[in-house]
Structures are given as structure tokens and as C-alpha cells.
Amino acid sequence: MRGRAAVLALLVVGSIAGAGEEGIFEPKAKLREEAGGGVGGEGPAWHPRLGVFTSGNGHVNLLEPSGKSRVFRQGAGTNGLMFDPDGNLVMCEPVARRVTRLAPDGQLTVLTDRYEGKKYNSPNDLTMDSRGRIYFSDPRYGPREGMEVRDGQGRTVEGVYRIDPDGTVRRVLGREVERANGVLVSADDRALYVAEHTPLHAFGLSHFLVVRKEQARPADQTTARSKGPS
């Protein structure tokens, strides 16, 4: 999720740098803190009726339309959050090293907690394409002990995975990136943007695998898919 700040920064820089382009913010707009104390630290996901969900202080928090902030799911240990088209909240849980789905009725489903029998590093951020496929990054920040996912040469992998609607999990990026963090699928499903330490990559998507890699341009981000249910 650290990469999301880089993406947002690129969006701002891109809009300022583009001559004659309309800015993102109103000319007299002022920055206002909606929720403090660390409750809005990561993974904002918007729900049209309930409000904005965030990860912070170890919980899933909810900023209601009224402006009231409260803990929605205590001790969840989440980071990236996103609503699917059915109104389910899909969550990266780096503490539990898994990706889960929370239904509107409160039922929690573990979508994946291992790849080829190995526990993930710490699922971080996620995005979805128009076919309902979930892409999530799996970096490791902090201590490196206990990292189980490795390539054929025994090297650690901090890549990107995809969960298909039938539950199949594929690794779409491995050692092509050093430590995948923020991820985002473009609105036309043609590119997967991946932020890591400093670069922001754009990977072209085929039906099953990533097929090319290029440096992303700030303007590309303006067509990114939103993170809330319709």
C-alpha cells in the first residue's frame, strides 16, 4: 500500500504538469482531515450507502456518511480493501497471510492462504478486473524469517497473484518485480499497474498471463478502475 501514495502523487504531478489539462482539485479546495488517530492509514474502499472503509490500528474502520468513525471489524489485521460488484468486502490480511471475503451478512470466506502449499508473505494490496478476477500483491516488509514462497532457484518471491472466480490461484508476476506493493487494473483491462520501491510498472494483460512490461506514464492512471461497488 505504500505504492498507492506514489500512484496518487503521480496523478497530482501529471495533472499539474499537463499544459491546459483540467486539475484534479477545485482551485479553492482545502484539505480536511475526516478521521485521525491512524484509523485511515491504508486501503480505502468506498461503499455508496455505508461510507468509507479503511485499514488502520489493526482494524477495519468505517467512516460513516454522517462523519462518525468507528471500528467495523476489530483485530482484522487488514491492509488492502475493495468491494466486489456483489457488495462483498475483499480484504488482504497480511497478519494472517491470506485474502478473505466478507459478505454483507457477515460471513467470512478465506479465498486463499497458500500458493502451491506455501504460505504467502503478507498479502498487501488488491485490484479487480471486469471479469471479477482479483489480483493481489504479496510483499514482505520487516523481518524476512518465515518466507515460504520461492522460485525454482530457491529465491524468495514477492510478486502478484490472481484469484479467478472459480477459486483458481495463479501467480502472474514473480521475480519480474522486486517487491510488489500497490496494484491496479486499468479500466479497459489492458494493463496491470504495479508499484514497488521506486518504479511504477505497467504490465499488459492477456487472458491468463502478463505479456509485456513498460514504464507507466502518469496519464495512464486517470483511467484506473474505481474501488467501490456500483
Long-range contacts (C-beta under 8 A, 24 or more apart in sequence): 1-42, 1-43, 1-79, 1-80, 1-124, 1-125, 1-181, 1-182, 2-181, 2-182, 2-195, 3-125, 3-181, 3-182, 3-183, 3-194, 3-195, 3-196, 3-200, 4-125, 4-181, 4-182, 4-195, 6-182, 6-195, 6-200, 7-182, 7-184, 7-193, 7-195, 7-200, 7-221, 7-224, 10-200, 10-216, 10-218, 10-221, 11-218, 11-221, 11-222, 13-218, 14-217, 14-218, 14-219, 14-221, 14-222, 17-218, 18-219, 34-63, 34-67, 34-69, 35-61, 35-63, 35-69, 39-63, 39-69, 42-78, 42-79, 42-80, 43-78, 43-79, 43-80, 43-81, 43-82, 43-91, 43-92, 43-125, 44-81, 44-227, 45-81, 45-82, 45-83, 45-89, 45-227, 45-228, 46-83, 46-226, 46-227, 46-228, 47-83, 47-87, 47-228, 47-229, 48-228, 48-229, 48-230, 53-81, 53-89, 54-81, 55-79, 55-80, 55-81, 58-95, 60-89, 60-91, 73-102, 79-122, 79-123, 79-124, 79-125, 80-123, 80-124, 80-125, 80-126, 80-136, 80-137, 81-126, 81-227, 82-126, 82-127, 82-128, 82-227, 83-227, 83-228, 83-229, 84-128, 84-132, 84-134, 84-229, 85-132, 85-229, 85-230, 86-229, 87-229, 90-126, 90-128, 90-134, 92-123, 92-124, 92-125, 92-126, 92-136, 93-123, 94-122, 94-123, 94-124, 95-122, 97-121, 97-122, 97-123, 98-123, 99-123, 99-126, 99-134, 99-136, 99-163, 111-163, 111-167, 112-161, 112-163, 112-169, 115-149, 115-161, 115-169, 115-171, 118-148, 118-149, 118-150, 119-146, 119-148, 119-149, 120-149, 120-161, 121-147, 121-149, 121-156, 121-158, 124-180, 124-181, 125-181, 125-182, 125-183, 126-183, 127-183, 127-184, 127-185, 127-192, 127-225, 127-227, 128-185, 128-225, 129-185, 129-189, 129-205, 129-225, 130-189, 131-165, 131-189, 132-165, 133-162, 133-163, 133-164, 133-165, 134-162, 134-163, 135-160, 135-161, 135-162, 135-172, 135-183, 135-185, 135-192, 136-160, 136-161, 136-162, 136-163, 136-183, 137-180, 137-181, 137-182, 137-183, 137-194, 138-180, 139-179, 139-180, 139-181, 139-196, 140-179, 151-175, 160-192, 160-194, 170-208, 170-209, 172-203, 172-209, 172-210, 173-203, 173-210, 176-203, 176-210, 176-213, 177-201, 184-221, 184-224, 184-225, 185-224, 185-225, 186-220, 186-223, 186-224, 186-225, 187-223, 187-224, 187-225, 188-223, 191-216, 191-220, 193-220, 193-221, 193-224
